[in-house]
Every structure is written in structure tokens, then in C-alpha cells.
């Protein structure tokens, strides 16, 4: 159905998102920060990325900017996933090119429907 890159420095969040997505038949690849995620993106075909905002080494907003500056990833659906649901964070993510935004904690239904919607839009 698709390969989803989950980028979050919290192992519990990686596990939770991974299980939610695997139940919907997605293949899940995980990374603990933006640097590790960029390595996966360079070497594997990723259909959508879910990226935490606050991470060590390379945070989610920096990663998002790098993705949008790279022709290979400028159209990759990116969902920002953070406990920071403030409007300021949402606006910054949108300005930097995020496709969508989820606030932690998110239900399985919310995560999988959001992923499905953006994957469908990307292939249309």
C-alpha cells in the first residue's frame, strides 16, 4: 500500500505509529532524527513521511525545509506530528511546505485516515 517513514526520537511514538500503520498494510521505516531520515530517503523509496517537530541533531522543521529544497522530495507528502498543537507551529509547518499536521496524541483512525488521504492526493 505504501512505504511510510516515521521520524521521531521517542521509541514509544515510533512503535505506536508503526503498529497503527502496519495494521493498515503500510510498510514502516523509522528514524530517530532528521539526519537518519535523510539517509533513508536517499537510499529507499518513501511514499510519505511523518515527522516530529522536536528532535535532536536535525529537527523536523529543518528537515522539512531540506526536503522542499530538494527536487527529489519537493512533492513528497509530509505530515508534521507533534505535541505542540499551537497555531504558530501549524503556520510555520504550512509555510515550510508541510502537507498536513497531526497533534499528539492522535488516534489510530486519525493517523491512518490522514495518511490515506495524502497518499491518494499524491498519486492523483
C-alpha positions as CSV (number, residue, x, y, z in Angstrom):
1,X,0.0,0.0,0.0
2,X,2.9,2.4,0.6
3,X,6.1,3.0,2.5
4,X,5.8,5.4,5.4
5,X,8.9,7.0,7.0
6,X,8.2,7.7,10.7
7,X,10.7,10.2,12.1
8,X,10.6,10.6,15.9
9,X,13.1,10.5,18.7
10,X,10.7,8.7,21.1
11,X,10.8,4.9,20.7
12,X,7.2,4.6,22.1
13,X,5.9,7.0,19.4
14,X,7.8,5.1,16.7
15,X,6.3,1.8,17.9
16,X,2.8,3.3,18.3
17,X,2.7,4.8,14.8
18,X,4.4,1.8,13.3
19,X,1.7,-0.6,14.7
20,X,-1.1,1.7,13.6
21,X,0.2,1.9,10.1
22,X,1.2,-1.7,9.8
23,X,-2.3,-2.8,10.7
24,X,-3.4,-0.8,7.6
25,X,-0.8,-2.7,5.5
26,X,1.7,0.1,5.2
27,X,5.4,-0.7,5.3
28,X,7.0,1.4,8.0
29,X,10.6,2.6,8.2
30,X,11.7,4.6,11.3
31,X,14.4,7.2,12.1
32,X,15.3,9.0,15.3
33,X,16.1,12.3,13.8
34,X,16.2,14.3,10.6
35,X,19.8,13.2,9.7
36,X,18.9,9.5,9.9
37,X,15.7,10.2,8.0
38,X,17.5,11.9,5.1
39,X,19.8,8.9,4.8
40,X,16.7,6.6,4.4
41,X,15.2,9.0,1.9
42,X,18.4,9.0,-0.2
43,X,18.5,5.1,-0.3
44,X,14.9,3.9,-0.2
45,X,11.6,4.8,-2.0
46,X,9.4,6.5,0.6
47,X,5.8,7.4,-0.2
48,X,5.0,9.6,2.8
49,X,6.9,10.9,5.8
50,X,5.5,11.6,9.3
51,X,7.9,13.9,11.1
52,X,8.1,15.1,14.7
53,X,8.9,18.7,15.2
54,X,11.3,18.5,18.2
55,X,14.2,16.1,17.7
56,X,18.0,16.1,18.3
57,X,20.6,16.7,15.6
58,X,18.1,17.9,12.9
59,X,14.6,19.0,14.0
60,X,11.5,18.4,11.9
61,X,11.2,22.0,10.6
62,X,14.8,21.9,9.3
63,X,14.2,18.5,7.7
64,X,11.1,19.8,6.1
65,X,13.0,22.8,4.6
66,X,15.6,20.5,3.2
67,X,13.1,18.2,1.7
68,X,11.3,21.0,0.0
69,X,14.6,22.4,-1.3
70,X,15.5,19.1,-2.9
71,X,13.8,18.4,-6.3
72,X,13.6,14.7,-5.5
73,X,11.4,15.3,-2.4
74,X,9.6,18.6,-3.2
75,X,6.3,16.7,-3.7
76,X,6.7,14.0,-1.0
77,X,3.7,14.2,1.3
78,X,4.9,15.3,4.8
79,X,2.8,15.2,7.9
80,X,4.2,17.0,10.8
81,X,3.4,15.2,14.1
82,X,3.9,17.0,17.4
83,X,2.6,17.6,20.8
84,X,2.9,21.3,20.0
85,X,-0.5,22.0,18.5
86,X,-0.2,25.8,18.7
87,X,-1.4,27.7,15.7
88,X,2.1,29.3,15.4
89,X,3.7,25.8,14.9
90,X,1.0,24.8,12.4
91,X,1.5,28.0,10.4
92,X,5.3,27.6,10.3
93,X,4.9,24.0,9.2
94,X,2.5,25.1,6.4
95,X,4.8,27.9,5.3
96,X,7.7,25.5,5.0
97,X,5.7,23.1,2.9
98,X,4.1,20.5,5.2
99,X,1.2,18.6,3.5
100,X,-0.6,18.0,6.8
101,X,-0.4,18.3,10.6
102,X,-1.3,15.9,13.4
103,X,-1.2,16.7,17.1
104,X,0.0,14.1,19.6
105,X,-1.7,12.0,20.8
106,X,-3.6,11.1,17.7
107,X,-6.0,8.1,17.4
108,X,-5.3,5.3,15.1
109,X,-8.2,6.3,12.9
110,X,-7.0,9.8,12.6
111,X,-3.4,8.8,11.7
112,X,-4.5,6.2,9.1
113,X,-7.2,8.3,7.5
114,X,-4.7,11.3,7.2
115,X,-2.1,9.1,5.7
116,X,-4.5,7.5,3.3
117,X,-5.9,10.9,2.2
118,X,-2.4,12.4,1.5
119,X,-1.2,9.2,-0.3
120,X,-4.3,9.3,-2.5
121,X,-3.8,13.0,-3.3
122,X,-0.1,12.3,-4.1
123,X,-1.0,9.7,-6.7
124,X,-3.9,11.5,-8.3
